[in-house]
């Protein structure tokens, strides 16, 4: 039987929408022992069995790149207060690190963030709230360039090429449809935004249980 006192909120939106920023903003205001942030990207399938040049060609915005079964099983175990060894993904080598993240405590809230956080139906069914961050493609593209040049050792040209040829089509096909499956739509991270206000109220209610 699932432990219903552990709530899951899924947060999605296009690449560069501000998913990680929102999670950091939320978790900074909550006791760290009550909230756990899980990034769907951590569950990329390990590509260590193929050559590096081939790894780079992988479409990381496609649902097939994610090990949803492992993610689902880990979420269930965390809800049941069972220990989990979560994967740590290396974005530069496109492989999983040998070291894993040990999760072995009870949390009131799990924030699951990623462009494909709402894609898997089984995972979506165990969520209490589903959030879609709705910001312009222009802004998301600018943020993606800044992030990938700084954190992932990539050139601006390669980032733009990938964004236009892969990220945009995958967003339209797999991410944008999740807006209709979200009960909270956020356009800006301010209290006068209806969606943001609704999210903060929902979280406060969970933490106060």
Helices and strands as residue ranges (DSSP letters): E 7-13, H 19-27, E 35-39, G 40-43, H 52-55, G 63-65, H 68-79, E 84-86, E 89-90, E 95-96, E 101-103, E 109-113, H 121-125, E 129-133, H 137-151, H 156-162, I 163-167, H 168-170, I 171-175, G 176-181, E 184-186, H 194-207
